[in-house]
Amino acid sequence: MGSYRVGVQIQPQHTTYASMAEAACRFDRMGVDSIWVWDHFFPLYGNPNGNHFEAYTLLAALAALTSHAELGIMVTCNSYRNPNLLADMIRTIDHISNGRAILGIGSGWFVRDYKEYGYEYGTAIGRLKALEAALPVIQERLNRLNPPPLRQPLPLLIGGGGEKVTLRLVARHATLWNIIAEPAEAKRKNDLLDNYCKEIGRDPAGIERTVLLQGNNPLEELPGYLEAGMTHFILGSGDPWNFAGIEKLIAWRDH
């Protein structure tokens, strides 16, 4: 692995399974380091009742189709699955992918998902406390599963920039961190995460810093995020898939 990595988030909305599968295989052949989907039940933009697909069943299929890139959810909503079950699911995907799975997780936020699927929405702090409680349960179950994950430990990504709770959870538990923010805000939160790591005696370099990019020319966004300390650049793409943007990022990475 080099100093910088490139990924793509295949947004599972307004498309078909066949198109997503074809895109994932092509991105994998192009040499992306990571492929992600998101964990929602309805589209986040465009027609609110358009095509949409569930994250973990989709991730398992993509794990079987690809051979190079790491795979994960950007990010799993902790509220939607029992933490023991979630550990078992990602362990199984880790075996399907021959050791390429990442558990990406966050506290959840999309109200419609909660209401229409019967989950209690509660409060933001309540959802964060539930995530905090789930993380050690997930790790304990991963340690007890037979067979265990192929990768030891199985990488854990936590998404979010909350400064009082989320970043402390990242410092304590995560091997990757994801944020969606402008470069100046990303830098401030990145520095705060470094401080939280030092407070608990953890080397900040043990947490990979990822950021979700948007737009047709991701190279324009890179200088600010490089200055902010980000090292793993993930381009969000709907259908039609942004192969040109990924090609630019890969060329930049390899150069």
SULNORDA-V31653 format. One record per residue. N is the residue number from 1. D_CENTER is the distance of its C-alpha to the mean C-alpha in Angstrom with 2 decimals. Layout:
N&D_CENTER + N&D_CENTER
//
This chain:
1&18.24 + 2&19.46 + 3&18.97 + 4&16.43 + 5&13.72 + 6&12.71 + 7&9.98 + 8&10.01 + 9&8.31 + 10&11.12 + 11&11.90 + 12&13.80 + 13&16.67 + 14&20.19 + 15&20.21 + 16&21.20 + 17&19.77 + 18&22.06 + 19&20.73 + 20&17.05 + 21&18.26 + 22&20.45 + 23&17.87 + 24&15.40 + 25&18.50 + 26&19.63 + 27&16.47 + 28&16.59 + 29&20.27 + 30&19.80 + 31&18.00 + 32&14.39 + 33&12.63 + 34&9.31 + 35&8.78 + 36&6.11 + 37&7.60 + 38&7.61 + 39&9.52 + 40&12.85 + 41&16.39 + 42&17.93 + 43&17.41 + 44&16.21 + 45&18.87 + 46&21.96 + 47&23.95 + 48&22.61 + 49&24.03 + 50&22.95 + 51&21.39 + 52&18.10 + 53&16.55 + 54&14.86 + 55&11.39 + 56&12.35 + 57&15.63 + 58&14.24 + 59&11.72 + 60&14.85 + 61&16.90 + 62&14.79 + 63&14.79 + 64&18.55 + 65&18.98 + 66&17.27 + 67&18.41 + 68&16.84 + 69&13.15 + 70&10.52 + 71&8.50 + 72&5.55 + 73&4.56 + 74&2.78 + 75&4.47 + 76&7.54 + 77&10.70 + 78&12.69 + 79&15.86 + 80&15.74 + 81&16.30 + 82&18.57 + 83&16.85 + 84&19.15 + 85&18.39 + 86&14.60 + 87&15.32 + 88&17.68 + 89&15.41 + 90&12.72 + 91&15.82 + 92&17.39 + 93&14.61 + 94&14.76 + 95&18.46 + 96&18.22 + 97&16.18 + 98&18.56 + 99&16.24 + 100&13.11 + 101&10.60 + 102&7.74 + 103&7.44 + 104&4.41 + 105&6.93 + 106&8.97 + 107&12.59 + 108&12.78 + 109&14.92 + 110&16.00 + 111&19.64 + 112&20.58 + 113&18.21 + 114&19.83 + 115&23.32 + 116&23.58 + 117&22.04 + 118&24.05 + 119&21.66 + 120&23.08 + 121&21.45 + 122&23.34 + 123&22.55 + 124&19.68 + 125&21.08 + 126&21.59 + 127&18.00 + 128&17.05 + 129&19.86 + 130&18.69 + 131&15.28 + 132&17.39 + 133&19.64 + 134&17.12 + 135&15.44 + 136&18.75 + 137&19.51 + 138&16.42 + 139&17.41 + 140&21.00 + 141&20.43 + 142&18.50 + 143&21.60 + 144&23.96 + 145&22.72 + 146&25.10 + 147&24.14 + 148&21.47 + 149&18.18 + 150&19.19 + 151&17.19 + 152&18.56 + 153&16.77 + 154&13.66 + 155&10.82 + 156&9.07 + 157&6.24 + 158&7.46 + 159&6.85 + 160&10.32 + 161&13.59 + 162&16.23 + 163&18.86 + 164&20.84 + 165&18.46 + 166&14.71 + 167&15.33 + 168&17.80 + 169&15.43 + 170&13.12 + 171&16.43 + 172&17.57 + 173&14.81 + 174&11.71 + 175&11.60 + 176&8.74 + 177&8.38 + 178&6.84 + 179&9.58 + 180&11.12 + 181&14.74 + 182&17.85 + 183&18.64 + 184&21.27 + 185&19.18 + 186&16.32 + 187&19.14 + 188&20.69 + 189&17.68 + 190&16.94 + 191&20.60 + 192&20.49 + 193&17.73 + 194&20.05 + 195&22.88 + 196&21.26 + 197&20.60 + 198&24.24 + 199&25.50 + 200&24.39 + 201&25.37 + 202&22.02 + 203&21.65 + 204&19.08 + 205&18.64 + 206&16.93 + 207&13.64 + 208&11.84 + 209&11.29 + 210&8.70 + 211&9.55 + 212&9.08 + 213&12.58 + 214&14.84 + 215&18.35 + 216&20.54 + 217&21.23 + 218&18.18 + 219&20.62 + 220&22.26 + 221&19.29 + 222&18.93 + 223&21.96 + 224&20.97 + 225&17.48 + 226&19.17 + 227&21.67 + 228&19.08 + 229&17.86 + 230&14.53 + 231&14.25 + 232&11.15 + 233&11.38 + 234&9.13 + 235&11.55 + 236&11.09 + 237&13.85 + 238&15.90 + 239&18.94 + 240&20.95 + 241&18.25 + 242&18.24 + 243&19.47 + 244&21.64 + 245&18.97 + 246&17.05 + 247&20.50 + 248&21.20 + 249&18.12 + 250&18.91 + 251&22.53 + 252&21.80 + 253&19.75 + 254&22.53 + 255&25.26
//
